[in-house]
């Protein structure tokens, strides 16, 4: 039987084109390529028109190295836009790939011109069977110190952008959410906006529309947020906090839904929103209001204005004799 050309197990395709000095390291037992080094090598040694294919080979080499670490039960499967590493059967993997392809179409239709069209390589999804392995893997992408909330899936934008999922019964909600992050990664928008768009897109793709807010959650919002705690929301810090993450995701969804209903230039606002001022300048330009007004539409009157991020001045370089 001739295999379906769009859904294949690609282990026979492995081409090791990345024997580059300094391009690989091992962290927590996992291979972690230096994609800046790899990208520079590809740029210097291959013509532009070959980059998509070379990056695809490079990403496959990386995922295959992960497969060797994780064990023989893991297999690599691929479709037109995706490369997944999983323990699932070929039939189940083909179903997951079909779901991913359909999700990507729906996300792009929903986001329109905002959606990133990735060309260099495929979207990589790592589906871990063991929760401890999952947390050990993603720890490389988080600060060494700090307290973090639990994770039902994560989009990792350090190096080669990819998605990692823990063992879950239904991966579809997490896939929609994380692939929305992937589709927005080129914009570098504030965390609160990125999460708000991801949650509203998740609801849209699933056909749920706006989510209802129960009385208890509404009361928790009104109790928790004030002029100080709202700064953690605008900066994105509260999304990592075990105590604040649930409220933060909820507030992000509410604000984005309200803006979608109240303002016609929401996509322009999202496109130009900047992390440094949490999107304030873009709100004034495209929505005609400040973020204080946007927040007050749900939280009521108060001082909700975001404080801009002030970068610490770097120490002056010491002049030394040459």
C-alpha positions as CSV (number, residue, x, y, z in Angstrom):
1,X,0.0,0.0,0.0
2,X,1.3,3.4,-0.9
3,X,1.5,5.7,2.2
4,X,-0.6,8.8,2.3
5,X,1.9,11.5,1.1
6,X,0.5,14.1,3.5
7,X,0.5,12.0,6.6
8,X,3.6,9.9,7.0
9,X,5.9,8.5,9.7
10,X,9.1,10.3,8.7
11,X,11.9,8.4,10.5
12,X,13.3,7.2,7.2
13,X,13.6,10.9,6.1
14,X,16.3,11.8,8.6
15,X,19.1,13.8,7.0
16,X,21.7,15.1,9.3
17,X,22.7,18.4,7.8
18,X,23.6,20.1,11.1
19,X,27.0,18.9,12.1
20,X,27.7,22.4,13.2
21,X,30.2,23.1,16.0
22,X,28.5,24.7,19.0
23,X,24.9,24.1,17.6
24,X,23.8,21.5,20.2
25,X,23.8,21.3,24.0
26,X,22.1,19.0,26.5
27,X,19.9,20.5,29.2
28,X,18.2,18.4,31.8
29,X,19.0,15.4,29.6
30,X,17.3,16.9,26.5
31,X,19.0,18.1,23.3
32,X,18.6,21.9,23.0
33,X,19.8,23.3,19.6
34,X,21.2,26.8,19.4
35,X,18.9,28.0,16.6
36,X,20.6,31.3,16.3
37,X,23.8,29.4,15.4
38,X,21.9,27.1,13.1
39,X,20.1,29.9,11.4
40,X,23.3,31.7,10.8
41,X,24.9,28.6,9.3
42,X,21.9,28.0,7.0
43,X,21.9,31.6,5.9
44,X,25.6,31.5,5.0
45,X,25.6,28.1,3.3
46,X,22.2,27.8,1.5
47,X,20.3,30.0,-1.0
48,X,17.1,31.6,0.3
49,X,14.9,29.4,-1.7
50,X,16.3,26.3,0.0
51,X,15.8,27.6,3.6
52,X,12.3,26.1,4.2
53,X,13.5,22.6,3.3
54,X,16.7,22.9,5.2
55,X,14.9,24.2,8.3
56,X,12.5,21.3,8.0
57,X,15.3,18.9,8.0
58,X,16.9,20.7,10.9
59,X,13.7,20.6,13.0
60,X,13.3,16.9,12.2
61,X,16.9,16.2,13.3
62,X,16.1,17.9,16.6
63,X,12.8,16.1,17.2
64,X,14.4,12.8,16.3
65,X,17.1,13.5,18.9
66,X,14.4,14.1,21.5
67,X,12.7,10.9,20.4
68,X,16.0,9.0,21.2
69,X,16.0,10.5,24.7
70,X,12.3,9.9,25.4
71,X,12.3,6.2,24.4
72,X,11.3,3.8,21.7
73,X,7.5,4.2,22.4
74,X,7.7,7.8,20.9
75,X,7.3,8.2,17.2
76,X,7.4,11.1,14.8
77,X,4.5,11.8,12.5
78,X,3.9,14.7,10.1
79,X,1.4,16.5,7.9
80,X,1.6,19.5,5.6
81,X,2.2,22.0,8.4
82,X,2.9,19.9,11.5
83,X,5.5,17.6,13.0
84,X,4.4,15.8,16.2
85,X,6.3,13.6,18.6
86,X,3.9,11.2,20.4
87,X,3.4,7.8,21.8
88,X,0.0,7.6,20.1
89,X,-0.8,5.0,17.4
90,X,-0.4,5.9,13.7
91,X,-4.2,6.1,13.4
92,X,-4.6,8.4,16.4
93,X,-1.6,10.5,15.3
94,X,-3.2,11.0,11.9
95,X,-6.4,12.1,13.6
96,X,-4.4,14.6,15.7
97,X,-2.6,16.0,12.7
98,X,-6.0,16.4,10.9
99,X,-7.3,18.3,13.9
100,X,-4.2,20.5,13.9
101,X,-4.5,21.3,10.2
102,X,-8.2,22.2,10.7
103,X,-7.5,24.3,13.8
104,X,-4.8,26.3,11.9
105,X,-7.2,27.1,9.1
106,X,-9.9,28.3,11.6
107,X,-7.4,30.4,13.6
108,X,-6.1,32.0,10.4
109,X,-9.7,32.7,9.3
110,X,-10.5,34.2,12.7
111,X,-7.3,36.3,13.0
112,X,-7.1,37.3,9.3
113,X,-4.1,39.5,8.6
114,X,-2.8,39.2,12.1
115,X,-1.9,35.6,11.7
116,X,1.7,34.7,11.1
117,X,2.4,32.5,8.0
118,X,5.4,30.4,9.1
119,X,7.5,29.2,6.1
120,X,10.8,27.9,7.6
121,X,10.0,24.4,8.8
122,X,6.9,22.9,10.3
123,X,5.0,23.5,13.5
124,X,6.5,21.2,16.1
125,X,4.2,19.7,18.8
126,X,5.7,17.5,21.6
127,X,3.1,15.4,23.2
128,X,4.6,14.1,26.5
129,X,3.2,10.9,28.0
130,X,4.8,11.5,31.4
131,X,4.0,14.6,33.5
132,X,7.3,14.7,35.2
133,X,9.1,14.6,31.9
134,X,6.9,17.4,30.6
135,X,7.7,19.7,33.5
136,X,11.4,18.8,33.3
137,X,11.5,19.7,29.7
138,X,9.7,23.0,29.9
139,X,11.7,24.1,33.0
140,X,14.5,25.0,30.6
141,X,12.3,27.8,29.2
142,X,11.4,29.3,32.5
143,X,13.5,31.4,35.0
144,X,15.5,29.3,37.5
145,X,13.7,30.9,40.5
146,X,10.1,31.7,41.1
147,X,6.7,30.1,41.8
148,X,4.7,29.1,38.7
149,X,1.1,27.9,38.2
150,X,0.3,24.5,36.8
151,X,0.4,24.0,33.0
152,X,-2.0,22.3,30.7
153,X,0.1,23.0,27.7
154,X,2.6,25.7,26.7
155,X,3.8,27.6,23.6
156,X,7.6,28.0,23.8
157,X,9.0,30.8,21.8
158,X,12.7,30.5,22.7
159,X,14.7,29.3,19.8
160,X,12.5,27.3,17.4
161,X,9.0,28.1,18.3
162,X,7.1,25.0,19.4
163,X,4.3,23.6,21.6
164,X,4.6,21.1,24.4
165,X,1.6,19.3,25.9
166,X,1.4,17.2,29.1
167,X,-0.7,14.0,29.2
168,X,-4.3,15.2,28.6
169,X,-7.6,13.4,27.8
170,X,-8.6,16.1,25.3
171,X,-5.8,18.0,23.7
172,X,-8.0,20.1,21.3
173,X,-8.5,23.2,23.7
174,X,-4.8,23.4,24.5
175,X,-3.9,23.0,20.8
176,X,-6.2,25.9,19.8
177,X,-4.8,28.1,22.6
178,X,-1.2,27.4,21.9
179,X,-1.5,27.6,18.1
180,X,-3.1,31.0,18.5
181,X,0.0,32.1,20.5
182,X,2.1,30.7,17.6
183,X,0.0,32.7,15.1
184,X,0.6,35.9,17.0
185,X,4.3,35.4,18.0
186,X,5.7,37.8,15.3
187,X,3.8,40.7,16.9
188,X,5.5,40.7,20.3
189,X,2.3,41.9,21.9
190,X,1.7,42.3,25.7
191,X,1.1,39.0,27.6
192,X,-2.4,40.1,28.8
193,X,-3.5,40.7,25.2
194,X,-1.8,37.6,23.9
195,X,-3.7,35.5,26.4
196,X,-6.9,37.3,25.9
197,X,-6.8,36.8,22.1
198,X,-5.9,33.1,22.6
199,X,-8.8,32.4,25.0
200,X,-11.4,34.3,22.8
201,X,-10.0,32.5,19.7
202,X,-10.3,29.2,21.5
203,X,-13.9,29.9,22.2
204,X,-14.6,31.1,18.6
205,X,-13.0,28.0,17.0
206,X,-14.9,25.7,19.3
207,X,-18.1,27.6,18.5
208,X,-18.7,28.7,22.1
209,X,-18.8,32.4,21.5
210,X,-18.5,34.7,24.6
211,X,-18.1,32.9,27.9
212,X,-20.6,33.5,30.7
213,X,-19.2,34.9,34.0
214,X,-20.6,33.5,37.2
215,X,-21.4,35.6,40.2
216,X,-18.5,34.2,42.3
217,X,-15.9,34.9,39.6
218,X,-17.2,38.4,39.1
219,X,-17.0,39.1,42.8
220,X,-13.5,37.7,42.9
221,X,-12.4,40.1,40.2
222,X,-13.9,43.1,42.0
223,X,-12.3,42.1,45.3
224,X,-8.8,41.3,43.9
225,X,-8.0,44.0,41.4
226,X,-6.9,47.4,42.5
227,X,-4.4,50.0,41.3
228,X,-1.5,47.9,42.5
229,X,-2.5,44.4,41.6
230,X,-3.6,45.5,38.1
231,X,0.0,46.3,37.3
232,X,0.9,42.6,37.6
233,X,-1.9,41.9,35.1
234,X,-0.7,44.5,32.6
235,X,2.9,43.3,32.9
236,X,2.0,39.7,32.6
237,X,3.5,38.6,35.9
238,X,0.1,37.5,37.3
239,X,-0.3,34.9,34.6
240,X,2.5,32.9,36.3
241,X,1.2,33.3,39.8
242,X,-0.7,30.3,41.3
243,X,-2.9,32.7,43.2
244,X,-3.7,35.1,40.3
245,X,-3.5,33.1,37.1
246,X,-7.1,32.0,36.9
247,X,-8.3,35.5,37.5
248,X,-5.8,36.9,35.0
249,X,-6.9,34.6,32.2
250,X,-10.5,35.5,32.9
251,X,-9.9,39.2,33.0
252,X,-7.9,39.0,29.7
253,X,-10.7,37.2,28.0
254,X,-13.3,39.7,29.3
255,X,-11.3,42.8,28.2
256,X,-10.6,41.4,24.7
257,X,-14.3,40.3,24.3
258,X,-15.4,43.8,25.4
259,X,-13.1,45.5,22.9
260,X,-14.2,43.2,20.1
261,X,-17.8,44.3,20.9
262,X,-17.2,48.0,21.4
263,X,-14.5,49.0,19.0
264,X,-14.2,48.5,15.2
265,X,-10.4,48.8,15.0
266,X,-9.5,45.9,17.4
267,X,-7.2,44.2,14.9
268,X,-5.2,47.4,14.3
269,X,-4.9,47.8,18.1
270,X,-3.6,44.2,18.5
271,X,-1.2,44.6,15.6
272,X,0.4,47.8,17.1
273,X,0.2,46.9,20.8
274,X,3.7,47.2,22.4
275,X,5.0,45.3,25.4
276,X,6.8,48.4,26.7
277,X,3.7,50.4,27.5
278,X,1.4,47.3,27.7
279,X,-0.6,48.5,24.6
280,X,-1.5,52.0,25.9
281,X,-0.3,54.0,22.9
282,X,-2.0,51.6,20.5
283,X,-5.3,51.8,22.5
284,X,-5.2,55.6,22.3
285,X,-4.4,55.5,18.6
286,X,-6.8,52.8,17.3
287,X,-9.6,52.6,20.0
288,X,-9.6,56.3,20.9
289,X,-9.5,55.4,24.7
290,X,-6.9,54.6,27.3
291,X,-6.5,51.1,28.8
292,X,-7.8,52.7,32.0
293,X,-11.1,53.1,30.2
294,X,-10.9,49.6,28.7
295,X,-10.4,48.1,32.2
296,X,-13.1,50.3,33.8
297,X,-15.7,48.9,31.3
298,X,-15.7,45.8,33.5
299,X,-14.0,46.6,36.8
300,X,-15.8,49.9,37.3
301,X,-14.2,53.3,38.2
302,X,-10.7,53.2,39.5
303,X,-7.1,53.8,38.7
304,X,-6.4,51.0,36.2
305,X,-3.8,52.8,34.1
306,X,-0.8,50.7,33.3
307,X,2.6,51.9,34.3
308,X,5.2,51.6,31.5
309,X,8.1,49.3,31.8
310,X,11.2,51.3,32.7
311,X,14.4,49.5,31.7
312,X,17.2,49.6,34.2
313,X,20.1,51.7,33.0
314,X,23.1,49.6,32.1
315,X,26.3,50.5,33.9
316,X,28.7,52.6,31.9
317,X,31.6,50.7,30.3
318,X,34.9,51.2,32.0
319,X,37.4,52.8,29.7
320,X,40.5,50.7,29.5
321,X,43.7,51.3,27.7
322,X,43.8,49.5,24.3
